[in-house]
Amino acid sequence: MNQTLLIIDAQQELIDGNQEESEVFNKEQLIRNINLLIKQAREFDIPVVFVRDSDVADGKGAGFQVHDQIKVPADALFFDKAATNCFHGTGLLNHLKSQEIGHIVIAGCKTQHCIDSAVRTATINGFDVTLAGDAHSTENSDSLRAEQIINHHNETLHGHYNVEHFSLVRNTTEDLFHPLHDSYRE
C-alpha cells in the first residue's frame, strides 16, 4: 500500500506564536515528534507532504515557512491552502489519488481545526489515516486548555470511520508506517 506523511500548518509563526496568538502547546515535543516522523518516513522511502496556511504571516516571509527546526526533506512537496480544510482549493486530493496513496499519517497544527478536518475528509475520500497523537498541537481556547483539546480529539478521532476507511490514533514511538487498519476491519 502506498503511503504518505502529511504535515499540516507546521509553520514558524503558527508554532511560535505572534502578537495575536500564543505559541502552541508543548511545541518542543511537537517539533521533535514531527522530525521523528520525517526520519521514519525517509527510512521507508515514504514521501513527505507539507501543507501551509496562507493566513499565517499573511502568506509570506519566514513566519509563513515551515518551522526552522523541522528537517524538511529536499524532495518534500508543498501545498498552500486558504481554507481550514487542506483538501479544499488545493491539488492535494488529486496528488494523493494520482500516487495511489492508501494510508496517510497526519501531524501538525491546529488540532481542533485543520487536523480534525483533514482526518475526517481523508477518510471520506478513501484513505485510511493514522493520526500521530503526540505530533499535533494547538493553543488554549476560551473554554478548554490545549491539552484537553488534544486529548479530546485523540479520543474522538481514534476509530472514526466512514464505512470502508477510518482513522486510528497512535504515538510516534509506534511504527506508524505499518498501519493496523486491516486488523480492525476483520
N, C-alpha and C positions, 0 to 999 in steps of 0.2 A: 504494500500500500504506500502510495506517495504521501509525504508529509511536508509540513512547513512550520516554522516558528514565526508567529505573528506577534510583533511587539508594537503596542498601540500607545501613542502620545507620551513616550518616554523622553520628553523634551526638557531642555535645560531650565527654562523659566517655569515650566509646569512643576517639575520635581523640586526645584529650589525655592519656588515661590517668587513673588514680586510685591509691588506696593499694595495691590488689591487682595492677593491671596497668599495664604500660608504655604510653607513647604509641605510636601506630602508626608504622611505618617511613615516613620521608620525608613526614611529614604536611603540610608546606608545599606540596610538589608535588601531593599528593593533593587538597588543598583548591583549589589553583589550577586543576587539571585538571577537577575537578567543576564549578567555576564556568565554565570554558570550555565544557564540555558543555551546561550550562544555557543559556548565552548562545547557542550554536549551535542548540539545540532551540527557543528562543524565536524565532530568526530564521526558522526553518522552520515556525513555529506548531505545534510538536510538544509534546504535553502532558508534564509532568514529574510523576512519582510518587515519593514517598518512602516507605520502609518503615522503621519504628523498632522496635527490640528492647525489649520491656517489661522485660527483665532489666537493661538499662543504667540505672544510677542508681535502681534499684527502680521504674522507670516514672514518675518524677515529677521536677519541678524542672528547672533549667537544664541539668543533666547529661544528662537524657533527650532534650532537644530537639536538632534538627539544629544542627550546629556553627554558632556565631555568625558565622563568617567565610564561610559558604556563603550565597550570594544566592538565597534561596528565593523563587520566583515567587509572587505573591499568589494565583494560581489553582491552585497545586500541590495534588495530592491526597495524603492520608496514610493509610497502613495500619499498624496496630500488630500485632506478632506476638509470640508466646510461644515459638515453636519456631525452630530454626536455619533451616528452610526457609520462605521468605517466602510461599509458596503455601499452607502448612498453617494451617488455622484462621483464615484471613483472607478477605476478599472480593476479593483481588487477581485471581485467575484469572477469576472471574465478571466483574469490571470490564473486564479486558483483552479477553475474548471479546465482551462487550456493545459495546465500542468497535471491534470487528473489527480489532484490532491484529494485524499480521502480523510485525512486526520490533520487537525490544526492544534498546535499547542499555543495558548494565548497568555500573554503577560503585558503589564504596562499600567496605564492610568486612564482615567479615574474610575474606580471600582463601580460606583452606582450609575455611572453614565456610559462611557464608551466601552468599558469592559463588559458590562451587563448586556448592552445592545449587540455587541459583537458575538458573544457566546450564543445568544438566542437566535440571531439572524443566521449564523453559521449552521446551526442545527436545522433550521427551516430550509436552508439551501443545500442540504445533502451532505454535510460534513459531520464527522464525529469530532468532538472538541475535548481537549484536556486543558482545563484552566489551572495554571500554576498558582496554587492557593497562597503561596508565600512570595509571589512575584507580581502582585498587583497592589496598588495603593490609592489612597485618596486623602483628603483633609477632613477635619471635623465639619459637620453641618450644624445648623442651628439647633437640631434636636438630638443628634447622635454623635458620639465620638468616632473618629476614623476607624479605630479598631473594631467597634461594634458594626459599622457598615461593612467592613471587610469580612468579619466573621459571619454576618447575616448572608452576604452574597455567596460565600463559600458553601454555606449550608443549603441555600436556596438553589444554587446552580449545580450542585452535586446531584446527578441523576435527572436533571432537567431533560425532557425528551420531547421530540416531535415525531413520534411513532417509530420511524426507522433509525433516526440519528439522535444522539444525546450527548450530554456533557458529563464529564467526571472532573472532580477537583482532587488534585494530588500535589504534593510538595516537591520542590526541586531536588530533594535528596533521593527521590524515587526515579526510576528510569522512565521518564515521561514519553520518550520516543519509542517505547514498546507499549502501545496502547492496550488497555484491558477491556475495551468496549465489547468485544465479541463474547467474552466470558459472562457479561451481564445480559446479553441477548438470549443466551441459551436457556 
